[in-house]
Amino acid sequence: MGSTGALRVSPLADRPGWQAAGEISLITRPAWEQTLHQFAMSDEEVFHLELSAVTFVDVAGVSALAVTAQGLPKGRRIVLEEPPAALRRVLDMFWPDLPTLEVVA
């Protein structure tokens, strides 16, 4: 019943961004935040996060994503591809109108 606490992040081959697989939790948050930081420091206008293989995300992981999106300069955005339902619900509750974050189902 225990969690492995693993998060794998790898670059997307066909567009700027990363695919994440596994869990975004207390154990994996440093890797998640590092991924978000790398994008924030890049020159990419649009950054894709493919999240269909994410099995769990805690509120702090969603918060790190929202804070990164809030800090983006005008014209830049993060596209979340197939995020878990829990991530969408937390975004809708606490950050319903982030113009720098786009969710694609």
N, C-alpha and C positions, 0 to 999 in steps of 0.2 A: 504494500500500500504506500510505501515511501516514495518520495520524489527523487529523481536523479539530479535535478537542478542543472541540467545541461542546456547550454545555448550555443548553437552553431550559427555563425554569420559568415556569408561568403558573397563576393561581388557578383552582380548580375552581368551576364555576358553581352546583352544586347542594348542596355541603357544604363545611365548612371544610377547606381544604387546598390542595395544589398538585399539578399534573401536571408531571413532569420528563421531558424527552426529550433523548437524546444520550448524552454520556459524563460520568461522574463520575471525574475523574482529577486529577493534579497541576495541570493547567492550569485546570480548572473548579472546583477545590475551594473557592476563596473564595466563589463564587456559591452552591455547595451549602451551605457552612457558614452563609452569610448567611440562606438559606432556613430552615435548621434553627433558627438563632438567633431569627428572627422568630416562629416558632411558640413557642419556649421562653418568649419574652417576652409572648406573647398570653395571653388568658384562656380560650382554647378548651380544653374538656375532652378532646375527641377531635379529632385532626388527621389528615387523610388525605393520604397521598403515593401518587399514582397513577404507577407506575413501568413500565408495560408498554412504553413507548417508549425506555427506557434501554437502550443497546446495550453499555455497558461500565461497570463500577464497580470501582475498585481497593480494596485492603484499608483504606487510610486513609480513603476515603470511607465505607465501612461502619463504621469505627471512629468517625468523627464522628457518624454516626447513633446508634450504640450509646451513646456518651458523652452525647449529648443526651437519649436515652431514660432513661439512668440518673439524670440530674439532674432528671427531672420529679417534681413533688410527687405524693403519693398521690392517686389518682383521675383522673389525666391519663394519656393514652396516645397513641401514634402507630399508625395503621393503615397498613400497607404493602400496597398493592393491586397485584397482579401484578408483584412484583419479579423481576429477572433471577435465574436459577438460581445464579449465582456469588454474588450478595448473600445469598441464603438459605443457601448452603453456609458462607460465612464467619460469618454469624450463628450457625449451628448449631455450628460448631467453637469459637468464642471466647466467644459470649454465648448459650448455649442456653436460658437460663431468665430472660429479661428480661420481667417482668410488664407493663412499660409499652410493650411492642412487640408488635403483633399482625400476623401475616402472613396475607393473604387471597389465595388463588390464583385 
